[in-house]
Amino acid sequence: MAMIDSAYSYYLNTYGSSSVSRYDTHKKSELRNTYNRIVKLNKESPLYKISSSGDAKRFAIDIKENARSIQNIVSSLSEGEDGLESNFQKKIAVSSDESLVSAEYIGDGSESENTDSFSIEVKHLATPQVNYGNYLENNTLDVKPGSYSFDLNTVSNSYEFQFNVNNDDTNRSVLSKLAKLINGAGIGLNAKIVMDDRDMSALKIESLQTGLEEGNDALFSIYPGTENSSIQAMDTLGIDNTVSKASNSAFLLNGTEHSSLSNTFSINNAFEVTLRGACDQGNAVIIGFKTNADAIADNVEKLVDSYNNIIQTAHNYSATQTESHKLYHDISNVAYHFYNEFASMGLGITDDGYIRVDRDTLTDSVTDEDSSTLFYTLNSFKDSLKEKANQASLNPMAYVNKIVIAYKNPGHNFTAPYVTSIYSGMMLDQYC
């Protein structure tokens, strides 16, 4: 289990906060096609072992996630129906002041023209609930040794927590235990120890959620257990003290007042807006679209960045995973195939396989009257890159060091659809 845990820990720490896009959802037909490709891939796959030493698990996860990024970006650039050029003319939202309001275009191009721009004046942000405990001396113990409990109620659930105080504990170590207890429960609260200018410590508990729905008084509340000892411990710790209630955001959208539980929300299913700071009264932020030339250049840069990231992954593991050169060659050969065409549009390929973008040359090229060849090249590169990403996603273990144990008898074997899905290789043989 330790090996699985280390893989999951790496995934959560590295990619756990990644946002999920609408391109991560799939139709039944797409899932069936993926399954059929996995079955075909494994039909003649040899039996092999992956050594538990090294960083095979991290490499496989990095390949999968970088391939997913490429697939999503390519999907977002493949929705145009008006020719090759429209694929790279995907709209990109722009804010007149990113420090106050940022925006991302999430539409599909079917919105009415009255959503092309709008104004937002932020009156105040949505805030979380914050509880502050009492400040206690770090190296003394104000809670008697023993067992204690408290109840923590959220809007939807109730939880009971128990903790022990030992003879060798201090106030600081007790607060640390409580912070780990609350954070480890995964109930949407963040607990941390804070210090004042007297070098005394207290426990701060803050909700990840912001805003309050009508009819709710608090996002969470804390009560001591029914024992007198738990009540006295709560009086000493003070973590049931709410110093700041959650509040909704307030803003003017095109002059009309609105509120939201969160600082991030969508408008007309076309924009995802994030409020970042309050505006001066009367000074609204304008949200609109970038020009076609800038949007095309930005979209090309997104595609190039996704390519460069997987090339970087291959380089990062070249010292420990010698098979990573296969990943480098598979991906970089896609770019080298367009070497001459790229050079004329401001995309230069370095000796180590990266693509460098000359923004000025690229912008001039996409606005040229004879740009049809350029868009044909970009779309061919996009499609070829997606195909290689699909292959890497289906079988990342093709690029990981492994020991072949036996080859299957060609034409006389059973299908084994899940061989590459050991994720591929998370279940590692520690004795290999």
N, C-alpha and C positions, 0 to 999 in steps of 0.2 A: 504493500500500500504506500510505502514511503516514496517509491519511485513515481507512482501515479500522483501522489500529493505534490511532489516537486514540480511535475509538469503543469498541474492545475495552478499551482502557486505562481509559476512563471507567466502563465497565460493571463491570470487575473491581474497581476501586477503590471504587466506590459500592455495588455489589450483590453482589460476589463472595463475601462472607461470609454472605449470606442463607441461612438454612436451607431445605431442601427438605421440603415436607410431602407427606403421602400424597395430597393433593388436586391435586398437580402430575402425577400419573399418570392416564392416561385409557384407557378401553376403545376397541377398534377402531371401534365405532359412533360414539363421541364424536369421534374423530379424523376419521372419514369425514364427519361433519356439519360439522366445522370446514373441511375441504377444500372441501366443496360450497358453503359460504357464501363462501369466498374466491373461488371460480370465479365465482359469481353476482355478487359485488361488483365484480369486474374486467371483467365482460363488456362494460360500457359505459364503463369508466374511461378518461378522456382520457390522452394522452401528455403527460408534464410533466417538468421538470427542477427539481432542488433545488440551490440555490447552495451552494458549499462554505463561504462566509462565514457568520458567525453561529454559532448553537449548535443547528442542526436535529438533529444526531445525538444530542446529549444530551437534547433535548426528546423525541424519538421513544423513546429508551430509558426515560426517566422515565415517559412515558405507558404503555408496555408493562408496566413493573414495578408501577406503581400499579394498573393494571387487573388484573394477576395477583393482587395482594394482595386486591383486592375480590372477585375470583372465588373465591379460596380461603376467605376469611372467610364469604362467602355459602354456599359449599358446606358448610362446617362447621356452619352454622346451618340447614341444610336436610335434616337426617337424621332428624328426629323423625317418628314415625308415629302419634302420639296427639293430633293436632290442632295448630292454629297455635301454641298456647302452648308446646308441647314443643320447637319449633324454637329458642326463645330460652332454654330451660331446660337447654341443653348444660352438662354438669358442668364445674366449674372447680376444680382442685386448689388447696389452700392448705397452707402449712407454718407450724408454730408458731415457726420461727426460720429466716427466709430466708437469714440470713448463714451458716448452717451447712449447710442442705439446702434446695434449691428443687425444686419439682415442677410438672410440666405434665401435664394429663389428655390422653391420646392414644387413649383407648378409643372404642368406638362405642355404649356403653350396654348391651351384652349381658353384662357381667361379673357374676359372682356377688356377692352382698351382702357376703361376707367380705373384699372388696377395698375397702370403703368407707373404711377407715382402717388405718394401720399405723404402727409406730414404727421409727426408724432411729437408731442410736447410732454415729457415725463414730469409728473408732479412729485411722485415719490415711488421708490421701489417696493416690491413685495419683500417682507422680512420673515425670518424664521422665529420660532420660539426659543428663548434662552433661559436656562435655569443656572443660577450661581449658588454654589455651596458656601459655607462659612470658611474664612481663612483660618488655618491652623498652623501651629509651629511644626516645622518639618521633622525634627528629630525627637519629639515627644510623642506620647500616645494618650489621646483624650478619650478613646473608646476602649472599654474594658475588654480583655480577651474573652472570646465566646463566639457563638453562632448567631447570625442576625438575618433578617429577611425584610424585603420591601416589595410592594406591588407597583408596577409601572403600567399605566393605562394609556393607550393611544386611541385615535378616533375609531379604529376598527377592531383592536384586540387588547387583551389584558395579559400581562406577564408577571410571574413571580420570580424574584431573584434572591438567592441565598449566598452569603459570604461568611468567611471565618476571619476572626482577628486573633492572631497568635501572640504569645508573650514577647517574642522578639520583633514584632511589628512596630512601625512608627506611623504617625499620621500620614506621612508621605507614601509609605508602602500600602497603607489601606486605601488611599485615594487612587493609587496606581491599580490596585486590584479591581476597584469599582469601575475605573475607566476601561480596563480590559474586558470586564464582565459585560458592560453595556455595548461596547463596540463589537465584541464577538457575537452578540446576539443577532446582529443584522436586522434591526427593527427600525432603521431609518433615523437613528440618532448618532451624533458624534460627541463623545466625551473626551475631554482632555484636561490636564492639570495646568492651572495658571498660577502665576506668582505676583505678589504685590511688591511695593518698594520696601517693605519690612522683611522681605525674604520668607514670607509665609505663603502657604499653598492652599488652593481651593479647587473644587471640581466644577468645570463648566460643561453643561450639557446643552447641546444645540440640535434642533431638528434639521434634517436635510430638506424637508418640505417647507415651503413658504405659504403664507396666506391662510385664511380661515373661511370655510364655507359657512353660510348662514345657519345659525342654530348651534354652532360649536363654540365653546368658550376657550378651548385650548387644544393644541395638537398632541400634547402628552401631559400626564400628571403623575406624581409620585407620592405614594403613601407608605408609612412604615407598617411592618407586620403588627399583628395584634398583641404580641408580647410586650411587656413593659420595657424590656431590654432593647428591643428594636425601636420602640418609640423614643427612648432616651438617645440611642445612637443616631436616629434621624435628626433629633434636636441638635446634636453636636455637629453632624456633617452638614445639615442644612440644604441638601440637594433638592428638596421639595420646593425651594424658593424660586418662583418665576419672577425674573427681573425685566423681561421683555416679551410681550405677547406677539404672536405671529400677526402679520397684517398683509392686506392685499395691495398690489400695485395700483396706482392711479395715473391715468394719462389721458391726453386729448388726442383723438385720432381724427384728423381733418377738422379739428375744432369741436368735436363731440366727445364728451367725457365718457371714459370706460374704466373698468378695473379688471384685474386678473389675479388668480391665486398664485401665479408664477410670474417670474420675470421673463420667461421664454414662452411664446405662444405663436399660433399661426393666424394669418389674416387672409381670408378668402381662399384658403387652401393654395395660395400662391407664394406667400412669404412666411418664413419662420423668423420672427423678430425676437431679439434679446435686449431687454432694457439693462443698461449698465450704470446709469447715473441720472440724477435729476437735472432738468434743464432750467436755465434762467427763465423767469416768467416772460412769455411772449416770444421766446426764441425756440422755435420748433426745429426738429431734425427732419430733413427731407430724405425719403427713401425712394429710389428709382432704379433704373437699369443702366448698365454701362453701354457705351456705343458698340456697334457690331464689331468693329475692328478690335477694340479692347477685349470684348467678350470672347472672340475667336482666339486671340493670343492667350488669354487666361486659360481657356479650355485646353489649348495645346500644351501649355505649361503643366496643367494638372495631369494630363496623360503622360508627359515626359517625366514628371516627378514620380509617378507610380512605377514607371519603367526603371528609373534610377534607383528607387528604393529596393527593388528586388535584385538589381545588380549589386548594390551595397551589401545585401544579405549574403550573396555568394562570396564576396570579398571578405566579409567578416568571419566566415567559417572556413576560409581556405587553409588555415594552418592546422585545424583540428579535424575537419571533414574533407578529406582529399577528394571525395567524389563530388564536392561542390563545384568543381570545374565544369561538370556536365550542366549544372544549372546556369552557370555563366555563359557557356557556349550556346545553349538552347535559346536564352533570352537575347544575348548580344547579337547573335546572328540575324535576328529579326530586324534590328536596327541597321546592321552593316549591309543588309540587302538593299537598303534605300540610301546608301552613303552619298552618292552623287546628287540625288534629288534633294536630300536634306540640306546639303551644303548651299544650294541655291536659295533656300528659304530661311537661312539663318539658324539651322540646327546642325551643330558640329558634333562629331563623335570623337571622343578622346581615345587615347591608346588603351585605357583600362575599361572601355566600354560604356562610359557615361555619355549622355547627350547634354550638351550645353546650348542654351537658347540665347540667340542674339535678338532681343525683343524688338529693336528698331527695324532690323531686316525682316523679321517675321511679319510685323505689322504692315510694312510696305508691300510685302508679297501677297498678303491676303486681301489687300485693297486694290491690287493691280487688276486691270481689265481682263487679263488673260490668267486668271487664277484657278481655272477648272482643273488643270494638271496638278496643281498644288493640293487641292482638296482630294483628288483621286489618290495621290500618294499618301496623304494623312489618313484617309479611310482605309487604305490597304494596310498601312502600318498598324492602325487600331485593330483591325480584324485579325491580323496575324498575331499580334501581341495577346489578344484575348484567347486565341486558340492555344498558345503556349502556356498561358496562365491556367486555362482549363485543365491541361495535361498535368501541370505541376500540382494543382489543387486535388486532382483525383488520386495522384500517387506521389506524394512528397518523398516517400522512402526511396524513390529512384535516385535521389541525390544524396543519400545518407550512407556512410560507411556501413557495410554489412558483410556477413559471412554466408555464402551460399552453401546450404547443407545438401540439397538434392534438387535435380531438375525433374519436372514432370515428364511422363511419357507422352510425347506429342500425339495428339489426336485420340488418346485413350485415358481421359481423366475426367473427374467431376468438376463442375463449376464451383468456385469458392469465392463468392461475391464480396466477402468482408475481409479478405486478407490485407488489403491496403488500408482498411479502416481501423487497424489497430492503432490508429491516428498518428499518424500511422506509425506505430512503434512505441506507443506510450507504455504498453505492457512489455517491458524489457526483461530479458533473462539475466538475472544478476550473477549467474554463474558462468555466463558465456565468456 
